[in-house]
Amino acid sequence: MDFGLKGKAALVTGAARGIGKAEALALAGEGCAIAINDIDAAEAEKTVAELREAGVQAVTAIGDVSEPEGAERVVAAAAAALGGLAILVNNAGAGGRHLGARAEDMAIDDFDIILRTHLRSTFLCSKYAVPVMRAAGFGRIVNTSSMNVTGGGRPGVTNYSAAKAGVLGFTRTLAKEVGAGGITVNAIAPGYVETDLIAGFSPEKRAVVTGQNPLGRFCQPEEVGALIAFLCSTQAAFINGALICMDGGKRDFHWGDA
């Protein structure tokens, strides 16, 4: 199936590794020119080198997209280098040490950092990308929500759950604002995806998580990439304001067992 993406310019945030990299590779496979955003310049350059080796037009767009100046600069740089911007995939985020505390014990900075990296970055990049897309009469924005929104979050991630719920609300409202301009805005809600984070799970935790999923396994990054490519395609032109769950059918995870 021809997704109609050949020659389209795409910016993927947080794309130096993991899910973002898989999304960039999937779009490149459909003929897109790619701008790789990340704050890790060295890893971003490696991903760009990999894309270029495969014959893809690719550039880095280094910067912190959770800050207004960084997001504006990244979007402008991507559009300038690629001759426009038709696709924006908002994948940037943070986790690790900022997660794990219950609300009453959570540091305020940890709450703010998670909302900034996941939610504010989505708003900022969209804010600066929409005028470029509107001028061209075509745009695809895909935002990253989470199974924590569709199935309820485990204790210790109130900040993450709030951010991802905000991403969903933002997506549905922005879709109504920009649809008439030929721009669609959708969100995905992945479950556990086999990335470096999952690689750190103990065998016992892996067994608990996969054992509760109807499909008996983790989602693969390439599967997320394939969904992103479809949502950005001309075939998905009437999908707008949607949340696509990609969790293997498991939305009521028994967090206490893991």
Buried (B, 14 or more C-beta within 10 A) or exposed (E): EEBBBEEBBBBBBBBBBBBBBBBBBBBBBBBBBBBBBBBEEEBBBBBBEBBEEEEBBBBBBBBBBBBBEBBBBBBBBBBEBBEBBBBBBBBBBBBEEBBBBEEEEBEEEBBEBBBBBBBBBBBBBBBBBBBBBBEBEBBBBBBBBBBBBBBEBBEBBBBBBBBBBBBBEBBBEBBEEBBEBBBBBBBBBBBBBBBEEBEEBEEEEBEBBBEBBEEEEBBEBBBBBBBBBBBBBEEBEEBBBBBBBBBBEBBEBEBEEB
